[in-house]
């Protein structure tokens, strides 16, 4: 049996829930990524209103409207993303994140 391994230097993960209750655990919704060359992420309410947008994978959503002092309700939010690795691989998609208070 021959086993081969491949070094994975490009990664991208989007959590599906977070709880911004200031307990120090899962307070910020943000992606975990490695070697991303271009990035866009938008979070939308169920009625389509944009509540958060970033082009920086290190910037996360704190559960408020545009990271202001007005906190969004608990519930399911739509996540749209576009990620590019090394200008060759582009991934676009739609998912969900559950905001738990």
Residue frames as qw, qx, qy, qz and C-alpha x, y, z in Angstrom:
[[0.000, 0.891, 0.455, 0.000, 0.00, 0.00, 0.00],
 [0.422, 0.161, 0.011, 0.892, 1.35, 3.37, -1.00],
 [0.143, -0.850, -0.455, 0.223, 0.16, 6.44, 0.87],
 [0.379, 0.326, 0.105, 0.860, 0.75, 9.91, -0.48],
 [0.165, -0.745, -0.455, 0.459, 0.06, 13.16, 1.27],
 [0.307, 0.615, 0.266, 0.676, -0.48, 16.62, -0.09],
 [0.259, -0.257, -0.355, 0.861, 0.35, 19.84, 1.71],
 [0.012, 0.781, 0.568, 0.259, -2.78, 21.97, 1.98],
 [0.343, -0.130, -0.170, 0.915, -1.76, 25.63, 2.19],
 [0.252, -0.202, -0.227, -0.919, -5.11, 27.13, 1.20],
 [0.173, -0.387, -0.886, 0.190, -8.07, 26.92, 3.52],
 [0.267, -0.242, -0.067, -0.930, -11.37, 28.63, 4.19],
 [0.257, -0.367, -0.880, 0.158, -13.96, 27.84, 6.89],
 [0.290, -0.399, -0.056, -0.868, -17.18, 29.66, 7.79],
 [0.057, 0.093, 0.857, -0.504, -18.73, 28.87, 11.20],
 [0.233, -0.434, -0.701, -0.516, -22.49, 28.25, 11.23],
 [0.466, -0.782, -0.399, -0.109, -23.25, 29.81, 14.64],
 [0.377, 0.234, -0.404, 0.800, -21.94, 32.34, 17.15],
 [0.420, -0.734, -0.532, 0.050, -23.09, 33.85, 20.43],
 [0.292, 0.483, -0.149, 0.812, -22.14, 37.52, 20.90],
 [0.562, -0.740, -0.331, -0.164, -22.92, 37.67, 24.63],
 [0.069, 0.812, -0.404, 0.414, -19.49, 38.97, 25.75],
 [0.866, -0.458, 0.189, -0.073, -18.52, 35.79, 27.60],
 [0.165, -0.701, 0.645, 0.254, -15.28, 35.53, 25.61],
 [0.444, -0.003, 0.876, 0.186, -16.42, 32.43, 23.66],
 [0.276, 0.412, 0.747, 0.442, -17.63, 32.70, 20.05],
 [0.022, 0.710, 0.339, -0.617, -18.46, 36.40, 20.44],
 [0.209, 0.637, -0.329, -0.665, -17.37, 37.35, 16.90],
 [0.836, 0.375, 0.400, -0.011, -18.47, 35.72, 13.64],
 [0.203, 0.796, -0.450, -0.350, -15.52, 35.56, 11.28],
 [0.922, 0.325, -0.204, -0.050, -14.01, 33.17, 8.80],
 [0.628, -0.545, 0.489, 0.261, -10.90, 31.12, 9.38],
 [0.752, 0.659, 0.004, 0.005, -8.69, 31.32, 6.32],
 [0.599, -0.496, 0.422, 0.466, -5.18, 30.77, 5.06],
 [0.335, -0.160, 0.587, 0.719, -3.47, 32.18, 1.94],
 [0.329, 0.754, 0.567, -0.047, -6.49, 34.08, 0.64],
 [0.378, 0.041, 0.248, 0.891, -5.66, 36.66, -2.04],
 [0.254, -0.223, -0.197, -0.920, -9.13, 38.24, -2.35],
 [0.141, -0.331, -0.880, 0.309, -12.13, 38.06, -0.03],
 [0.328, -0.251, -0.089, -0.906, -15.68, 39.41, 0.26],
 [0.202, -0.313, -0.906, 0.200, -18.32, 38.48, 2.83],
 [0.320, -0.282, -0.052, -0.903, -21.79, 39.87, 3.36],
 [0.049, -0.264, -0.902, 0.337, -24.34, 38.99, 6.04],
 [0.305, -0.231, -0.333, -0.862, -28.03, 39.64, 5.41],
 [0.445, 0.029, 0.609, -0.656, -31.21, 39.47, 7.47],
 [0.410, 0.287, 0.865, 0.022, -34.07, 37.21, 6.40],
 [0.393, 0.814, 0.361, -0.228, -35.68, 40.12, 4.55],
 [0.712, 0.507, 0.168, 0.457, -32.47, 40.80, 2.60],
 [0.081, -0.980, 0.113, -0.140, -31.14, 43.81, 4.51],
 [0.686, 0.352, -0.432, 0.468, -27.36, 43.86, 4.66],
 [0.601, -0.795, -0.063, -0.053, -26.25, 43.89, 8.31],
 [0.530, -0.660, 0.417, 0.332, -22.50, 43.37, 7.80],
 [0.789, 0.599, -0.033, 0.135, -19.92, 43.45, 4.98],
 [0.430, -0.749, 0.415, 0.287, -16.16, 43.06, 4.89],
 [0.744, 0.605, -0.284, 0.016, -13.31, 42.52, 2.44],
 [0.074, 0.610, -0.714, 0.335, -10.88, 41.62, 5.22],
 [0.756, -0.158, -0.626, -0.107, -10.99, 38.00, 6.46],
 [0.395, -0.015, -0.634, 0.665, -9.61, 39.18, 9.82],
 [0.274, -0.115, 0.176, -0.938, -12.60, 41.48, 10.40],
 [0.126, -0.287, -0.949, 0.026, -15.57, 39.83, 12.08],
 [0.365, -0.521, -0.343, -0.691, -19.21, 40.61, 12.79],
 [0.027, 0.119, -0.712, 0.691, -20.12, 41.36, 16.43],
 [0.040, -0.465, -0.882, 0.066, -23.83, 40.68, 15.92],
 [0.083, 0.666, 0.312, -0.673, -24.86, 44.31, 15.55],
 [0.544, 0.780, 0.307, 0.048, -26.12, 46.28, 12.55],
 [0.522, 0.749, -0.155, 0.377, -22.93, 47.25, 10.63],
 [0.661, -0.074, -0.454, 0.593, -20.93, 46.67, 13.87],
 [0.124, -0.572, 0.058, -0.808, -22.69, 49.62, 15.53],
 [0.160, -0.151, 0.699, -0.680, -24.41, 49.81, 18.91],
 [0.741, 0.071, 0.061, -0.665, -27.73, 48.44, 17.57],
 [0.246, -0.244, 0.938, 0.015, -27.71, 44.69, 18.13],
 [0.535, 0.064, -0.596, -0.595, -29.51, 42.37, 15.72],
 [0.815, -0.222, 0.213, -0.490, -32.06, 39.82, 16.89],
 [0.460, -0.244, 0.853, 0.041, -31.27, 36.17, 17.45],
 [0.786, 0.460, 0.280, -0.305, -31.95, 33.99, 14.46],
 [0.752, 0.125, 0.486, 0.427, -30.72, 32.79, 11.13],
 [0.136, 0.832, -0.168, -0.510, -28.83, 35.14, 8.79],
 [0.849, 0.497, 0.130, 0.126, -27.78, 34.66, 5.17],
 [0.418, -0.657, 0.412, 0.472, -24.04, 34.67, 4.40],
 [0.754, 0.650, 0.060, 0.072, -22.75, 35.37, 0.87],
 [0.501, -0.672, 0.394, 0.377, -19.05, 34.98, 0.19],
 [0.746, 0.646, -0.124, 0.104, -16.44, 35.15, -2.54],
 [0.594, -0.656, 0.403, 0.231, -12.91, 33.90, -1.90],
 [0.712, 0.656, -0.246, 0.037, -9.94, 33.79, -4.24],
 [0.766, -0.481, 0.330, 0.270, -6.75, 31.80, -3.75],
 [0.494, -0.311, 0.531, 0.613, -3.59, 32.71, -5.70],
 [0.333, 0.517, -0.208, -0.761, -5.64, 34.40, -8.43],
 [0.231, 0.160, -0.869, -0.407, -6.55, 30.98, -9.84],
 [0.248, -0.361, -0.899, 0.008, -9.25, 29.45, -7.67],
 [0.269, -0.193, 0.110, -0.937, -12.39, 31.46, -6.97],
 [0.189, -0.353, -0.911, 0.103, -15.12, 30.12, -4.70],
 [0.312, -0.205, 0.018, -0.927, -18.51, 31.82, -4.34],
 [0.336, -0.296, -0.894, -0.029, -21.39, 30.64, -2.26],
 [0.447, -0.487, 0.007, -0.750, -24.32, 31.26, 0.03],
 [0.464, -0.135, -0.832, 0.273, -24.80, 29.82, 3.49],
 [0.476, -0.745, -0.259, -0.390, -26.31, 30.60, 6.86],
 [0.311, 0.185, -0.648, 0.670, -25.15, 31.61, 10.30],
 [0.498, -0.661, -0.546, -0.134, -27.22, 31.35, 13.46],
 [0.049, 0.495, -0.358, 0.790, -26.90, 34.31, 15.84],
 [0.621, -0.458, -0.634, 0.054, -27.57, 33.01, 19.36],
 [0.087, -0.608, 0.282, -0.737, -28.14, 35.43, 22.24]]
